[in-house]
Amino acid sequence: MNWPKRPMFNGRKQKKRLKSFLRTFLTYLVCISLGYFIYKQTSAYQRKGYKSSVIILDYNERTQSSQSVEAIPEQENLITKIERDEHSQRCFKRSEVNWKTEIKSFYKSSADRLLLPLLYNGPNNQLFGLRQAVALAILLKRTLVLPSFYEHTLDESVRLRTKARAEDRLDVEKLRKLVRVIPAESAAEICQGKFHAFFLRGSMQPHFLEELLITTHVESGISGLKYRDAVDVATIKDFLLSSEESHDHLLDDKTPVIGQVFKGPSSYVNITLPKIKALYQSTGKCALYVYPFREFGIKSNRQPPENWPRTRDAILSNPWSEKLQDEDAAVLRDFVEEYTPPPKFIQEITEDFIQSVLRKPDLEYLAVHWRYDPKDFGQYLCGAHYREAFEKLCKNVNAITNSNALAKAIASKISKVNSKNGRRIVSVYIAAPPGAQEFMLKTKRHLDEIGIGLNAWSGDDLEKFIQSNYRQCDRFLNVSMNDVVSMVEMELSARSDVFTGSRQSNWSSVVKKRRIQLELKSTDLDEFIIDLAVQAMEGP
């Protein structure tokens, strides 16, 4: 019997019902996908602490904004325009040194005669000291031992300071192209745990040297002291962590320092390269260079003076010549600075922030460095280390307690360079120590109140930008954010179209020299912000 074929669908009604079901199912899938996407985005913003996604207003939009001064804190979310999605964020890559790869350096040195600098003070003083040590290593043809850097602290009683990697403070791979460099671990083995010579400032007292050598022994594994028989490393660490002031019970009574001591100048003096070389003529295998800073008084110049008997190339090719003078030393110092730039990851973050936030097509930005934190600068330079030469500066700093004067100074500077010099500055970045961030917030409020349509940014904005755009691959950002922000701020300032720095500040000095290295053409408009603020405070 031939049964008739049963149709798959029973007429038009079933076909219509199936189409309706498919439309409903597809709509459901779209809604679920959209809901999940919104959930992920919202969660990401909540994790980063943002209330909402707000785009950065362009110059005209922000100029026309009617927001009051009190509303300015909400504008900190403007930085979120730059936030990348979860998949396009870059990992925060720190610089690493491949010590297994040999690099041919510009200057040759002895592999078994080492120079280890012991750095001190804040991060920029440490960088100054390293650069001076590099110059000395060149002159003495010694291999440079890469030293430890240290986190900034105002507590001078701390003996064991928190270390910071040199790779996080400068481009070590580029430095290796200038001089031969080895890690501290290799130095301890080459030196067989002992220093043989100590290069000091002329004013350093023996008792102070002994205490520094105790600390250096624990940090580097290399000793320059003769201890009593019962003293071991554990005993030394206990002393360094204690509140005991005297270390006499640790050392041999007669000859505690076992190496040869060489003393240089006491403080900032102009000295030629041949004289520097003569001061530290030691045959000792391992030399500790204690607290290098600026005692040689060497300045930095890109080129020797006009009609100088030696060209730049001639000076750099033979820095050991007995004919070299102060002007020649300045050229060598500039060469050293060229080979000690910031780490590459700092340069990359800087360029990212500049292109994303500060600089728009055909527009420029001003960088300001306000160094005068009352708890740091005030207590240090105008307090414990006050000298008569600082009287005028300290008086001016103490007088400018109103952020309105700083805002007026910035606005006046920008108006002047835009109108008289044909510049197009529409943004300002204000760099300041962490303790002055509240002062910077008030300054930005006053700038908005002045109403010249200026985009103002500071450390809080930069920190948020870094956290939003770079994944934390390790704990580095958690413990070193202040250092990262400070280094990026320095590079931002160095690359700015106009820079107003701080007097009596190594931070500003480093920036100015970096601007010369970058061969910027606008340094003739650079001024000191304290001078501009005093003028603004006094009025026309």
C-alpha positions in Angstrom: 0.0 0.0 0.0 1.4 3.4 -0.9 1.1 5.8 1.9 1.0 9.4 1.0 4.1 11.5 2.1 3.4 13.5 5.2 4.3 17.1 4.7 7.1 18.3 7.1 5.0 21.3 8.1 1.3 21.2 8.4 0.3 24.2 6.3 1.1 27.9 6.5 0.4 28.2 10.2 3.3 25.9 11.2 5.7 27.7 8.9 4.7 31.0 10.4 5.0 29.7 14.0 8.6 28.4 13.2 9.6 31.8 11.8 8.3 33.5 14.9 10.2 31.1 17.1 13.5 31.7 15.2 13.1 35.5 15.5 12.5 35.2 19.2 15.5 32.9 19.7 17.8 35.2 17.8 16.6 38.3 19.6 17.2 36.5 22.9 20.8 35.6 21.9 21.5 39.2 20.9 20.2 40.5 24.2 22.2 38.0 26.2 25.4 39.0 24.3 24.8 42.7 24.6 24.0 42.3 28.3 27.2 40.4 28.9 29.3 43.0 27.0 27.8 45.8 29.1 28.5 43.8 32.3 32.1 43.3 31.4 32.6 47.0 30.6 30.9 48.1 33.8 32.9 45.7 35.9 36.2 47.0 34.2 35.3 50.5 35.1 34.4 49.6 38.7 37.7 47.8 39.1 39.6 50.9 38.0 37.5 53.2 40.2 35.8 55.2 37.4 32.2 56.4 37.8 31.5 56.7 34.1 33.2 56.9 30.7 33.7 60.6 29.8 35.5 61.7 26.7 38.1 64.5 26.7 36.6 67.7 25.5 38.5 69.4 22.7 39.9 72.9 23.1 36.7 74.8 22.0 34.3 72.7 24.0 36.3 73.1 27.2 36.6 76.8 26.6 32.9 77.1 26.3 32.2 75.0 29.4 30.2 76.8 32.1 31.4 74.5 35.0 32.2 76.3 38.2 35.4 76.0 40.1 33.8 73.5 42.5 33.0 71.2 39.6 36.6 70.8 38.5 37.3 67.6 40.5 34.7 65.8 38.3 36.9 66.6 35.3 39.5 64.1 36.5 37.4 61.5 34.6 38.3 63.2 31.4 41.4 61.0 31.2 39.2 58.0 30.6 38.9 58.8 27.0 42.4 57.2 26.7 41.4 54.0 28.5 41.9 51.1 26.3 39.7 48.0 26.4 40.9 44.9 28.2 42.4 43.3 25.2 44.3 46.3 23.8 46.0 47.2 27.1 49.7 46.8 27.1 51.6 45.0 29.7 53.8 47.2 31.8 57.2 46.0 30.6 60.2 46.9 32.7 63.7 47.0 31.3 65.9 43.9 31.7 69.6 43.6 31.1 70.9 40.5 29.3 74.3 40.2 31.0 75.2 37.1 29.0 75.3 39.2 25.8 78.6 41.0 25.4 78.4 44.6 24.2 81.3 46.5 22.7 81.7 49.7 24.6 83.0 53.0 23.2 85.6 53.2 26.0 87.9 50.3 26.9 88.6 49.3 30.5 90.4 46.8 32.6 88.2 43.7 33.4 89.9 43.2 36.8 89.9 46.8 38.0 86.5 47.8 39.2 84.7 51.0 40.4 81.5 50.7 42.5 79.7 54.0 43.2 77.8 54.3 46.5 74.9 56.6 45.7 72.9 58.8 48.1 70.2 61.4 48.6 67.1 61.5 46.3 66.7 59.8 42.9 68.0 62.8 40.9 71.0 63.3 43.1 71.7 59.5 42.7 71.6 60.0 38.9 74.0 62.9 39.1 76.3 60.7 41.2 76.1 57.8 38.8 77.0 60.1 35.8 80.0 61.4 37.7 81.1 57.9 38.5 80.8 56.9 34.8 83.1 59.8 33.9 85.6 58.7 36.6 85.5 55.1 35.4 86.3 56.4 31.9 89.3 58.4 33.2 90.7 55.6 35.3 89.9 52.9 32.7 88.0 50.9 35.3 85.0 48.7 34.8 81.8 50.2 36.3 79.9 48.1 38.8 76.2 48.8 38.3 75.2 50.3 41.7 72.0 50.1 43.6 69.6 53.0 43.5 67.4 53.8 46.4 63.8 54.9 47.1 63.5 58.5 48.2 63.2 59.0 51.9 63.4 62.0 54.2 64.4 59.9 57.2 68.2 60.3 57.4 68.4 57.9 60.4 67.5 54.9 58.1 70.7 52.8 57.6 69.4 50.1 55.3 67.5 51.9 52.6 65.0 50.4 50.2 66.7 49.5 47.0 65.5 50.3 43.5 66.9 48.6 40.4 69.2 50.6 38.2 67.3 49.3 35.2 64.2 51.2 36.5 66.1 54.5 36.7 68.1 54.6 33.4 68.6 52.7 30.1 71.4 50.4 31.2 71.8 48.7 27.8 72.7 52.1 26.3 75.1 52.8 29.1 76.9 49.5 28.3 77.6 50.9 24.8 79.6 53.7 26.4 81.6 51.9 29.2 82.0 48.3 30.4 79.5 47.5 33.1 79.0 44.4 35.2 76.4 43.6 37.9 77.1 43.8 41.6 76.9 40.0 42.0 79.8 39.5 39.6 81.8 42.2 41.4 81.5 40.4 44.8 83.1 37.3 43.2 85.9 39.3 41.3 86.8 41.2 44.4 86.7 38.1 46.6 84.5 39.9 49.1 86.9 42.8 49.8 87.4 46.4 48.7 91.0 47.6 48.2 90.6 51.3 47.8 88.1 54.1 48.8 87.6 57.3 46.8 86.2 60.0 49.1 85.4 63.6 49.3 88.0 65.5 51.2 85.6 66.4 54.0 84.4 62.9 54.9 85.4 61.8 58.4 86.7 58.3 59.2 84.0 57.4 61.6 81.3 58.2 59.0 83.2 56.2 56.4 83.2 53.2 58.8 79.4 53.3 59.2 78.9 53.5 55.4 81.2 50.5 54.9 79.2 48.5 57.4 76.0 49.1 55.4 77.7 48.5 52.0 79.0 45.2 53.3 75.5 43.9 53.9 74.1 45.3 50.6 76.9 44.3 48.3 78.6 41.4 50.0 81.9 43.2 49.7 83.7 44.4 52.9 86.2 47.1 53.6 86.5 46.6 57.3 88.2 44.4 59.8 85.7 43.2 62.4 86.1 41.7 65.8 86.3 37.9 65.9 82.8 37.3 67.1 81.1 39.5 64.6 79.3 37.9 61.7 76.8 39.1 59.1 73.8 38.5 61.3 75.3 40.6 64.1 76.0 43.4 61.6 72.4 43.3 60.3 71.0 43.4 63.9 73.1 46.6 64.5 71.9 48.3 61.3 68.3 47.6 62.2 68.7 48.8 65.8 68.8 52.3 67.3 72.3 51.9 68.5 74.4 54.9 67.5 78.0 53.6 68.0 79.4 50.8 65.9 82.7 50.6 67.8 81.9 47.3 69.3 81.8 45.7 65.8 85.2 46.8 64.6 88.9 46.1 65.3 90.3 48.8 67.6 93.5 49.5 65.6 92.9 49.4 61.8 89.2 49.0 61.0 89.5 50.2 57.4 91.5 47.7 55.5 91.8 49.5 52.1 93.7 52.5 50.9 91.9 55.9 51.2 92.1 58.6 48.5 90.5 62.0 49.2 89.2 64.3 46.5 88.0 67.9 46.8 85.6 68.7 49.7 82.9 70.3 47.6 82.0 72.1 44.4 85.2 73.1 42.8 86.2 73.5 39.2 88.8 70.8 38.4 90.4 69.5 35.2 90.2 65.9 34.0 93.9 65.3 34.4 93.7 66.5 38.1 90.7 64.2 38.7 92.6 61.3 37.3 95.6 62.1 39.4 93.5 62.2 42.7 92.5 58.5 42.4 95.6 56.8 41.1 95.2 53.4 42.8 96.4 50.0 41.7 93.8 48.3 44.0 91.5 45.9 42.2 88.2 47.0 43.7 87.5 50.6 44.5 84.4 52.0 46.3 83.5 55.5 45.1 81.7 57.0 48.2 78.8 59.5 47.6 79.7 60.9 44.2 77.8 64.0 43.4 79.1 67.3 42.1 82.2 67.9 44.0 84.2 68.2 40.8 82.1 71.1 39.6 81.8 69.8 36.1 79.2 71.4 34.0 77.6 70.0 30.9 78.1 71.5 27.4 77.2 70.0 24.1 80.1 71.7 22.3 83.4 73.3 23.4 83.6 77.1 23.2 84.0 78.8 19.9 87.7 78.8 18.6 88.6 76.1 21.2 91.8 74.2 20.3 90.0 70.8 20.4 86.8 69.6 18.7 84.2 67.6 20.4 85.4 64.4 18.7 89.0 65.1 19.7 88.0 65.6 23.3 85.9 62.4 23.5 88.4 60.2 21.6 91.1 61.1 24.2 89.8 62.2 27.6 93.1 61.1 29.2 95.0 63.9 27.5 97.0 66.1 29.9 95.9 69.2 27.9 92.2 69.0 28.8 90.6 71.8 30.8 87.3 72.6 32.4 85.6 73.2 29.0 86.8 69.7 27.8 85.4 68.1 31.0 82.0 69.7 30.2 81.9 68.0 26.8 82.7 64.6 28.4 80.0 65.1 31.0 77.4 65.8 28.2 78.5 62.6 26.4 77.9 60.6 29.6 74.4 62.2 29.9 73.7 61.2 26.3 74.3 57.5 27.3 72.3 57.6 30.5 68.7 58.4 29.3 65.5 57.2 31.1 64.5 53.6 30.7 62.8 52.8 27.4 59.5 51.9 29.1 59.5 55.4 30.7 60.0 57.0 27.3 57.2 54.9 25.8 54.7 55.9 28.5 55.7 59.5 28.1 55.2 59.5 24.3 51.8 57.8 24.8 50.6 60.4 27.3 51.9 63.3 25.1 50.1 62.1 21.9 47.0 61.0 23.7 46.5 63.8 26.1 48.8 66.8 25.9 49.6 67.5 22.3 47.0 67.8 19.5 47.8 68.5 15.8 49.4 71.9 15.4 49.0 72.6 19.2 51.6 72.7 21.9 52.0 72.3 25.7 53.8 74.0 28.5 55.5 72.0 31.4 55.9 73.5 34.8 58.0 72.0 37.6 56.9 73.2 41.1 59.6 71.8 43.4 58.6 73.7 46.6 56.9 71.2 48.8 57.1 72.6 52.4 57.7 69.2 54.0 60.5 68.3 51.7 62.1 71.4 50.1 61.1 73.7 53.0 62.5 71.5 55.7 65.6 70.4 53.8 67.0 73.3 51.9 65.3 76.2 53.8 65.6 74.3 57.1 68.2 71.7 58.1 70.6 72.6 55.1 69.9 76.3 55.0 72.7 78.6 53.7 72.9 82.3 53.3 72.8 81.9 49.5 69.3 80.4 49.8 67.9 83.4 51.7 66.1 85.1 48.8 64.8 81.8 47.3 63.4 80.6 50.7 61.8 84.0 51.3 60.0 83.8 48.0 58.9 80.2 48.4 57.5 80.9 51.9 55.7 84.0 50.5 53.8 82.0 47.8 51.3 80.1 49.9 48.4 81.0 47.7 48.0 78.8 44.6 46.3 81.7 42.8 49.7 83.3 42.3 51.0 80.2 40.6 47.9 79.9 38.4 48.3 83.6 37.3 52.0 83.0 36.6 51.2 80.0 34.3 48.4 81.9 32.5 50.5 85.0 32.0 53.4 82.9 30.6 51.2 81.1 28.1 49.4 84.3 27.0 52.8 85.9 26.5 54.4 83.2 24.4 51.3 82.7 22.4 50.8 86.4 21.6 54.4 87.5 21.3 56.1 84.4 20.0 53.4 83.0 17.8 53.1 79.7 19.8 49.9 77.7 20.1 50.0 76.4 23.7 46.6 75.1 24.9 47.7 72.5 27.6 49.9 72.7 30.7 51.4 69.8 32.7 52.3 70.7 36.3 54.9 68.4 37.9 55.2 68.5 41.7 56.2 66.3 44.6 53.5 64.0 46.1 53.2 66.3 49.1 52.2 69.3 46.9 49.4 67.6 45.0 46.7 69.4 46.9 48.4 72.7 46.0 48.3 71.6 42.4 44.6 70.8 42.5 43.9 74.3 43.8 46.2 75.7 41.1 44.2 73.9 38.4 41.0 75.2 39.8 42.3 78.8 39.7 43.5 78.3 36.1 39.9 77.2 35.1 38.6 80.2 37.0 40.9 82.6 35.0 39.0 81.3 32.0 41.6 81.1 29.1 40.4 77.7 27.9 43.5 75.8 29.2 43.7 72.1 29.7 45.6 71.5 32.9 47.0 68.2 34.0 49.1 67.0 37.0 50.4 63.9 38.7 47.0 62.5 39.7 45.9 62.5 36.0 49.1 60.9 34.9 48.9 58.2 37.6 45.3 57.4 36.5 46.4 57.2 32.9 49.2 54.7 33.7 46.9 52.5 35.8 44.3 52.6 33.1 46.5 51.8 30.1 49.2 49.5 31.3 48.5 46.2 33.0 50.3 45.5 36.2 52.4 42.4 35.3 54.1 42.5 38.7 54.0 44.5 41.9 56.2 47.2 40.5 53.5 49.8 40.1 52.1 49.1 43.5 55.4 49.9 45.3 57.0 52.3 42.8 54.2 54.4 41.3 55.7 57.7 42.7 59.0 57.0 41.1 57.4 56.1 37.8 55.2 59.2 37.8 58.2 61.4 38.6 60.4 59.9 35.8 57.6 60.2 33.3 57.0 63.8 34.5 60.7 64.6 33.9 60.5 63.2 30.4 57.2 65.1 29.7 58.9 68.2 30.8 62.0 67.5 28.7 59.9 67.1 25.6 57.6 70.0 26.3 57.4 73.0 23.9 58.2 75.4 26.7 59.5 74.5 30.2 59.4 76.6 33.4 61.5 74.9 36.0 62.4 75.4 39.7 65.5 77.1 41.1 67.8 75.0 43.2 66.4 71.8 41.9 68.3 68.9 40.5 65.1 67.6 39.0 64.8 70.7 36.9 68.5 70.6 36.1 68.2 67.1 34.8 65.2 68.1 32.6 67.1 71.1 31.2 70.1 68.9 30.2 67.8 66.3 28.7 66.2 69.1 26.6 69.6 69.9 25.2 70.2 66.2 24.5 66.9 66.1 22.6 68.0 69.2 20.7 64.8 71.1 21.2 64.6 74.6 19.6 62.4 76.3 22.1 64.6 76.4 25.2 65.1 80.2 24.8 61.6 80.6 26.2 62.3 78.6 29.3 62.2 80.4 32.6 62.0 79.8 36.4 58.5 79.4 37.7 59.3 80.9 41.1 60.3 84.2 39.4 57.0 84.3 37.4 55.0 83.5 40.6 56.6 86.3 42.5 55.9 88.7 39.7 52.3 87.5 39.6 52.0 87.9 43.4 53.4 91.5 43.3 51.1 92.5 40.4 51.8 94.8 37.5 
